[in-house]
C-alpha cells in the first residue's frame, strides 16, 4: 500500500512538472532578468571613456610603427566603422530602463552619452543617421541621413537639457565608475563637453542658428548654473585596475614592446621646449642609454612619414626611443582621459582669442599646461621654469601655442581629439615629407561610409554622399564642419 501511494505521488509530480512552460526551465531564479540602469551605465562608461588609442598617436605624428605599413600612420585609410551605433543601443536601453524603473536620475546621463557617440560619428563621416537612428523597434530599418549642421544643433540642445535636468536634489546614480554617483560632477562634464562642441564649430561662428558666441559665454560667465571642470580631480577619465578586463589596454602588448617607437617631430618638439613630459612619455634611445633619463639628448624619434625600411634601419642603429615601458609593463599605468581639465583650459584660452569671452588668455593657457604637467607628477618648480621660457610664453599669435600645448597634453589620451583639432586649425603641421606617405601626401579629412550601408541602406547613404561631396565618398572631401 505504501509503495502504491508513493507511485501515485510521483505520477502527480511528473504531471505537474510537465505542465510547466519550457521557458520556465530556462530562467535562473538567482539572476535578474531585467536590465538595470546601474549595470548599463557601468558598461557604457567603460566603452565611451577608454580614450587611449595608439592609432591616434600614429595619425597625429606622436608615434611610429616599424613592423609594417600601418594605414593610419601613412594616411591610407578608407572606410570607417558604425560600431558606435552598438554603444548607442546600450544608451537607448539605459534610457528605457530609467523610464520603466522610475529612475529619472539616469536620464541626463543618457542624453550625455547620446551626444558623446553621435558627435564621434558625425566627426568621422559628416552626415549620418540621427533622427531615425535606433528606431528598429519602430520598423525603421533604413534610416535617413541628417545633415551635420542639424546634428550639431541637436547635440548642443541635448547637452543643455541634460545639464538643466541635474539639480542639487538629483539622486545619486549607482554603477558610476567615473564620479561615484556625484551628479554635480556629471553636470560639470556635460557643460565642459558643450564647450568642446562649441569650439569645434569655430569655423561656423557666423552661422546665426548656433549662437556660438552666446552659448559659449553663457556657460563660462554663469558658473552657478553651468559649472565646468575645475581641476584634474574633475577629469572625465577611466581608471584601470589590476583585474581581468580592467587593465590598461596596452598592458603586455607585444607590439608596444617591439614595434612602436616615438615619432621624430613630436620628440623634437618636446626637446626644443625642454618639456619634461618627454621623460614620462618615452624611454631613452639605446644609443644614448648611458645618459641620464633627464637628459633631453638621450631621446630620439623616427619620422612617421618615412618608409618602413628607413625607420627599421634607425631603430636597429639604436637612434629611436620606444614608448616609456610603463605603458606596457604597468597594468594600471595612468587613467585614460576622455575630456580633461587641461583641455578645457585651452578651450577657454581659445575662447578669449576668438573674442567669445573676456579674461586672460595667458592665465587659461598656463593653467592648461600646469594641469597636464601635474597629471604626470612634475614638480611645481619644474613647471614654473618651463612656463618661464620665451619659447613657451605666448606670442602675438597665441593660437599656435594654445593648440600645440593641447596637442602635447593629448598623448595617449583624448582619443581622436588631436586629429580633429589639427583638421580644424592646421596646428601642428603633421609631417608628410617622407617617401612612405600614401594618399598623394595628403592628410585625410574623413572616413568613407561603411560598406554595410551601401548594401543595406543604399538609397539614403547615396543621397547623403551626393549632397555633401562633389567627388563622392572619398577621404579627402570636406564635411560641412570644416568648410571655410
C-alpha positions, 0 to 999 in steps of 0.5 A, spaced: 500 500 500 505 504 501 509 503 495 502 504 491 501 511 494 508 513 493 507 511 485 501 515 485 505 521 488 510 521 483 505 520 477 502 527 480 509 530 480 511 528 473 504 531 471 505 537 474 512 538 472 510 537 465 505 542 465 510 547 466 512 552 460 519 550 457 521 557 458 520 556 465 526 551 465 530 556 462 530 562 467 535 562 473 531 564 479 538 567 482 539 572 476 535 578 474 532 578 468 531 585 467 536 590 465 538 595 470 540 602 469 546 601 474 549 595 470 548 599 463 551 605 465 557 601 468 558 598 461 557 604 457 562 608 461 567 603 460 566 603 452 565 611 451 571 613 456 577 608 454 580 614 450 587 611 449 588 609 442 595 608 439 592 609 432 591 616 434 598 617 436 600 614 429 595 619 425 597 625 429 605 624 428 606 622 436 608 615 434 611 610 429 610 603 427 616 599 424 613 592 423 609 594 417 605 599 413 600 601 418 594 605 414 593 610 419 600 612 420 601 613 412 594 616 411 591 610 407 585 609 410 578 608 407 572 606 410 570 607 417 566 603 422 558 604 425 560 600 431 558 606 435 551 605 433 552 598 438 554 603 444 548 607 442 543 601 443 546 600 450 544 608 451 537 607 448 536 601 453 539 605 459 534 610 457 528 605 457 530 602 463 530 609 467 523 610 464 520 603 466 524 603 473 522 610 475 529 612 475 529 619 472 536 620 475 539 616 469 536 620 464 541 626 463 546 621 463 543 618 457 542 624 453 550 625 455 552 619 452 547 620 446 551 626 444 558 623 446 557 617 440 553 621 435 558 627 435 564 621 434 560 619 428 558 625 425 566 627 426 568 621 422 563 621 416 559 628 416 552 626 415 549 620 418 543 617 421 540 621 427 533 622 427 531 615 425 537 612 428 535 606 433 528 606 431 528 598 429 523 597 434 519 602 430 520 598 423 525 603 421 530 599 418 533 604 413 534 610 416 535 617 413 541 621 413 541 628 417 545 633 415 551 635 420 549 642 421 542 639 424 546 634 428 550 639 431 544 643 433 541 637 436 547 635 440 548 642 443 540 642 445 541 635 448 547 637 452 543 643 455 537 639 457 541 634 460 545 639 464 538 643 466 535 636 468 541 635 474 539 639 480 542 639 487 536 634 489 538 629 483 539 622 486 545 619 486 546 614 480 549 607 482 554 603 477 558 610 476 565 608 475 567 615 473 564 620 479 561 615 484 554 617 483 556 625 484 551 628 479 554 635 480 560 632 477 556 629 471 553 636 470 560 639 470 562 634 464 556 635 460 557 643 460 565 642 459 563 637 453 558 643 450 564 647 450 568 642 446 562 642 441 562 649 441 569 650 439 569 645 434 564 649 430 569 655 430 569 655 423 561 656 423 561 662 428 557 666 423 552 661 422 546 665 426 542 658 428 548 656 433 549 662 437 556 660 438 558 666 441 552 666 446 552 659 448 559 659 449 559 665 454 553 663 457 556 657 460 563 660 462 560 667 465 554 663 469 558 658 473 552 657 478 548 654 473 553 651 468 559 649 472 565 646 468 571 642 470 575 645 475 581 641 476 584 634 474 580 631 480 574 633 475 577 629 469 572 625 465 577 619 465 577 611 466 581 608 471 584 601 470 585 596 475 589 590 476 583 585 474 581 581 468 578 586 463 580 592 467 587 593 465 590 598 461 589 596 454 596 596 452 598 592 458 603 586 455 602 588 448 607 585 444 607 590 439 608 596 444 614 592 446 617 591 439 614 595 434 612 602 436 617 607 437 616 615 438 615 619 432 621 624 430 617 631 430 613 630 436 620 628 440 623 634 437 618 638 439 618 636 446 626 637 446 626 644 443 621 646 449 625 642 454 618 639 456 619 634 461 613 630 459 618 627 454 621 623 460 614 620 462 612 619 455 618 615 452 624 611 454 631 613 452 634 611 445 639 605 446 644 609 443 644 614 448 642 609 454 648 611 458 645 618 459 641 620 464 633 619 463 633 627 464 637 628 459 633 631 453 639 628 448 638 621 450 631 621 446 630 620 439 624 619 434 623 616 427 619 620 422 612 617 421 612 619 414 618 615 412 618 608 409 618 602 413 625 600 411 628 607 413 625 607 420 627 599 421 634 601 419 634 607 425 631 603 430 636 597 429 642 603 429 639 604 436 637 612 434 629 611 436 626 611 443 620 606 444 614 608 448 616 609 456 615 601 458 610 603 463 605 603 458 606 596 457 609 593 463 604 597 468 597 594 468 594 600 471 599 605 468 595 612 468 587 613 467 585 614 460 582 621 459 576 622 455 575 630 456 580 633 461 581 639 465 587 641 461 583 641 455 578 645 457 583 650 459 585 651 452 578 651 450 577 657 454 584 660 452 581 659 445 575 662 447 578 669 449 582 669 442 576 668 438 573 674 442 567 669 445 569 671 452 573 676 456 579 674 461 586 672 460 588 668 455 595 667 458 592 665 465 587 659 461 593 657 457 598 656 463 593 653 467 592 648 461 599 646 461 600 646 469 594 641 469 597 636 464 604 637 467 601 635 474 597 629 471 604 626 470 607 628 477 612 634 475 614 638 480 611 645 481 618 648 480 619 644 474 613 647 471 614 654 473 621 654 469 618 651 463 612 656 463 618 661 464 621 660 457 620 665 451 619 659 447 613 657 451 610 664 453 605 666 448 606 670 442 602 675 438 599 669 435 597 665 441 593 660 437 599 656 435 601 655 442 594 654 445 593 648 440 600 645 440 600 645 448 593 641 447 596 637 442 602 635 447 597 634 453 593 629 448 598 623 448 595 617 449 589 620 451 583 624 448 582 619 443 581 622 436 581 629 439 588 631 436 586 629 429 580 633 429 583 639 432 589 639 427 583 638 421 580 644 424 586 649 425 592 646 421 596 646 428 601 642 428 603 641 421 603 633 421 609 631 417 608 628 410 615 629 407 617 622 407 617 617 401 612 612 405 606 617 405 600 614 401 594 618 399 598 623 394 601 626 401 595 628 403 592 628 410 585 625 410 579 629 412 574 623 413 572 616 413 568 613 407 561 610 409 561 603 411 560 598 406 554 595 410 550 601 408 551 601 401 548 594 401 543 595 406 541 602 406 543 604 399 538 609 397 539 614 403 547 613 404 547 615 396 543 621 397 547 623 403 554 622 399 551 626 393 549 632 397 555 633 401 561 631 396 562 633 389 567 627 388 563 622 392 565 618 398 572 619 398 577 621 404 579 627 402 572 631 401 570 636 406 564 635 411 560 641 412 564 642 419 570 644 416 568 648 410 571 655 410 
